[in-house]
Amino acid sequence: MNVRLQKLIAGTGIASRRKAEELIIAGRVTINGQVVRELGTKVDPERDHVKVDGKHLRAAQPYVYLILNKPKNVMSTLDDPEGRPTVKDYLHGVTVRVFPVGRLDFDSEGLMLLTNHGDLAQALLHPRYHVPKTYLIKVKGVLDDAKIDALERGVKLEDGYTAPAKVVKVSKAESNSWLEVTIHEGRKHQVKRMIEAVGSSVIKLTRIRMGPLLLGDLAPGAYRFLTDREANRLRELVEDRITRVERPGLDASGKPVPWTAPQQPAPPRPPKPARTGRGPKASGQPAPGRRTRTVGPAGLRSKRSGVTDASRGRRTTGGRAREGTRRRP
Ligand code: URA
């Protein structure tokens, strides 16, 4: 069956559809030895020899992306030294070794992404991309507006202030209520700790969204492969990082990244002057904004050797989504 060249390349996981088009236009793709710059050129993946930067796409193994609705009381890891059930027990029929992207607590439920695309997984977890995660939670009591405001501004936890969250009231009953909380960080037990910080506690927590992925009506214990479109959107989200890992030294459009001097370490801070306890701060300086962030150098370099191209890219079966879902074991 003939497919469009950019679709075939994107399906290997080395690039999103948009990036694949850039590769073609840049003359980095050949079909049967001929450079092809024409977008939409049709190829027969079974017969044509497609190369990107001289490397065969065919050599590739498929990338697999799936989402599982992790049930409560299941570890979000692949094995557990204590012998508790793990997400692996729910992956019947998945013959490729996939890894969970991030964690959910043992007693939490909901959307878990699993993939064998290591660079994508690492990138999605990187704080730089602020991939939003939404949790539907049942909390004890009803949080008033002041508490919801506090959650939205950021609350103090023992490991520092949280970044602003988005909180949507869903419903309330006599003794508890439901909220949707969206955060961009991934600290341990973060949502539970945030709710505790405003004086309540979480009774039930379900992750219903991660970036462009929605849990939808996937039953607890069931999984499904991502659609082409979903896998593509994930890649787009972290494209610049993937490009840097897979093609170190080049930017997303394939141009060399300009050299930038390494940053000097920040000079040590002067000691804080003693506070008198009254009036403005003794230093006369405004209090440091607690959510001021220092942005690091743009070039997040991978420690990997950076083997490059399509030989590392693999064909996606996430793309060829299998319809239907698998049920719990
Ligand atoms: N926040 C939590 O507290 N627990 C989870 O499992 C996920 C987010």
Boltz pocket constraint, residues with backbone or C-beta under 6 A from the ligand:
constraints:
  - pocket:
      binder: B
      contacts: [[A, 103], [A, 104], [A, 105], [A, 106], [A, 108], [A, 135], [A, 187], [A, 188], [A, 189], [A, 190], [A, 191], [A, 192], [A, 193], [A, 205]]
      max_distance: 6.0
